[in-house]
Amino acid sequence: MIAIIYSILWVIAAFKLADREWKQYYPTILFSSLGNALYEIICYKYQLWQMEPNGLPAAIIPMMLLILIGMPLSTWIFLSKYPFGKRFSIQAMYIGFYVVMFLVLEYVSIKIGAITYHHNWNLFWSGIFVIVMFLVLRIHYSKPLLALFISVIFSFFLIFVFDVSLVKMK
C-alpha cells in the first residue's frame, strides 16, 4: 500500500517541483527505470532487497510502480532542480539531500514491511547504492557512456560481494 502512497507523492512532487523540459532528461529517466527493471529481472530468484505486496494483491504491483512512476519521476525532479554550474559543495549537498530522502523512504518501507532485505543486504548497502545511483544519474545526464561504464563496474562489484552467480539468476 505504501507503494501507491509513494507513487502519488512522486506525481504531486513532479507537478510542483519539476520543470517542464522533461525531454532533455528523458534518456536519463529511461536509464534509471531500466536499471531498476534489470535488477528485478536478473535477480528475480536471488533478490538482495525485495518489494513486498504490503496490502496489495501481488509484489509485482509495487515493483512496477517503482519502475514506471517512482524512478522516472524522482529522476526528473532530481535533474530538473540539479544545481548545474554551482560549487562542488552545493552539488554534493544536493545529492546528499536526495540520498537522505531515499534512505528515509526506504527505512519507513522496511519498518512497515514493504521492503525486505536478503543475502546480507542491509540499509548500509542501500546507502552505498543510493549514493552511487545519484552520482551515476548525474553523470549519465552529460556523459551517458561513462555512466554506463561505471554502472557495469559497480554491478559486477555487487555481484561479486553478494555472490549473485549465474546459477542464482533467473
Buried (B, 14 or more C-beta within 10 A) or exposed (E): EBBBEBBEBBEEBBEEEBEEEBEEBEEBBBBBBEBBBEBBEBBEEBBBBBBBBBBBEEBEBBBBBBBBBBBBBBBBBBBBBBEEEEEEEEBEEBBEEBBEEBBEBBEBBBEEEBBEBEEEBEEEBBBEBBBBBBBBBBBBBEEEEEBBEBBEEBBEEBBEEBEBEEEBEE
